[in-house]
């Protein structure tokens, strides 16, 4: 049984190597690369996304993650909200820098990125890089939900627990904040691609 399992893993690795999934870096259009190198924050974000996809498809090679993070940092430094959110995820997941992750997530959420809004709600609910605030968790998770973002099963369970701990005044305040935000800023942006 073990011998056949090892053979299957070996065959899978060989298949991934032949198809380019395990080792191939992204092929980035020269025009896009030139725009990114010239400082175009949208192009920098797109280059970062290509490296991000390659990292996932290449089983997370360290160099690919680092290259994606580098491009997201360049774009985030210029205020690109999608890059701020992606960079926040890297800082949270790989460096456990919860304060900086919270800061960048908040900037992105305030710019209307639905994923960042949901994530900011989770930051407030779990006290990741900030004080726990269930009213603000409610606000941001509701805004993210309105933008089409739903959490995974663990996030949904956490949210139900927090929501269950909120009194009627807190829920009413959260709903009021959602309505005020939506009236001033409109609805969330579509999901990041």
N, C-alpha and C positions, 0 to 999 in steps of 0.2 A: 504494500500500500504506500509506504513512504517513498520507495523507489519510483513508483509511477507518478506520485505527486511531484517529485523533483524533476522528472522528465517533462511533466506538463509545464512547470514554471520555466524550465529551460527553453521549451518551445515558445512559450509566450514572450520571453525576453528576446529570443531570436526574431520572432515576428515583429515585435515593436521596433527593434533595431533596423530591420529591413524596411519597414514602412516609414521610418524616420521619427516615430513618436518618442523614442527614448533619447535621441541625441540631437535631432535637427534643430538648429536655432531658427527663429522666424525669418522669413524673407521680407524685408521691409522696403517698400517702394522708395526709390531714390528721391522723388519729389517730397514725399512725406518726411523722409530722413533729413533732407535739406531744410525744410520748414522747421522741423523740431530743433535742429542744430542752430538755426537762426533765432530761436527764442519763441516761436509760435506755441503758446501754451496748449492749444487744442491739438496740435500735431504732437507735442510732447506727451500728452495724455494718450493719444492713439498709439504711439510707439510703446509707451508703457503697457498698454493693454495687449499689444502683440507679444511682448515679453512675458506678461502675466499668463496669457493663454498657453504660450510655449512652456512655461514652468509647470502648469497643470498637466499639459499633454506629455511633458517630458519627465513626469513623476517628480517634479519639484527640485530640479537641479539647483544647487545653491547659486550658481552664477546667473541663472535665468531670473531667480527671485531678486537678486541684487540689482540686476539691470532694470527690471520692472520698477523696483523701488527708486532707483536713481532718476528715471524719467518721471515718475509720479512726483518726486520731490521737486524737480525743476518746475513742473506745471503747478503744483500746489503753492510753491513760493510766489507765483504770480497771481494766485487767487482762483485757480481753476477748481470749482467745487467737487467735480467728480474725482479729480486727482487727490484732493484733500481727503475724501472719503476712502479711496483705495489706500493711500498712504497711512491713514489712521488704522486701517485693518492690519497693515504690515507691522506697524508699531505695536499694536495690541497683541497680535498673534506671535510675532517672532522676537520682539524685544521687551515685551511686557511693560511698555512705557504707557501706562494707563492715563496719566495726566495729559500727555501730548496727544494721545489717541482721542481723549475726550475733547480737547481743544479743537482739533482738526475736524472731528465728527460734528461738533457744534457749528463750526463755520459752514460746513457742507449742508447740514440740516437747515440752517437759517437761509441758505441759498435755494432751498426747495428740493434737494435730492432726497427722494422718498426712502431709499435704503438707509441713508444717513439719519433721517428722522426716526426711523424705527430703531436703529442702532443707538441713537442718542437717548431714546426712551429706555433702552436696556441699560445704558450707562447710568442713568439716573436711578433706575430700579435696583440695580446691583451695587451701586456706589463704586463704580469703576472710574477712578480718576476724579471723583467729585463726591459731594455729600449725597446720601440717598434722599430723593424727593419724589414721592409717589405721585403727587399732582403733576409735576413736570414729566414724569415717566408716562403717565396717562396721556398728557397732551401730545407728546412726540410719537408715542406708539400709535395713537389714533390717527395722527397726520400721516404717518408711514402707511398704516392700513388703508387710509383713503387714497393713497398713491399706488395701491396694489401690492404692498409688501406684507407678507405674513411671515411670522417667525417659524422656526422649527419647533418640534414637539416640546423640547426642553424650555425654549423661550415662551411658548404658549402656556405651559404649566406655571412657570414663574409669574407670568402676567396675570393669570387667574388668581394666584395666591396673593399678589400685591393688590389687585383690584378688590379682592375679598377683604383685605385689611383696611381699605379706604372707607371712611364714613361718608354719609350722603353729602355733606358739605364739600368734602374733598373731591368727590366725583363731579359735583356741580361746578366746582372751580375748574377742574380739568376740562369739562365740556365747554365752559365759558372761554377758556384760553384757546381751545381748538377753534371755536367760532370766531374769536377776535383775530387769530392768526390768519384764518382762511379769508376773512373779509379784507384784511390789509394786503396779504401776499398772494392770495389765490390758492390754487391747488398745487400739489407737488408735481415735480418733473417726472416723466416716465422713467422706468427702471434703467439702471446702468447696463450697457451691453458689453 
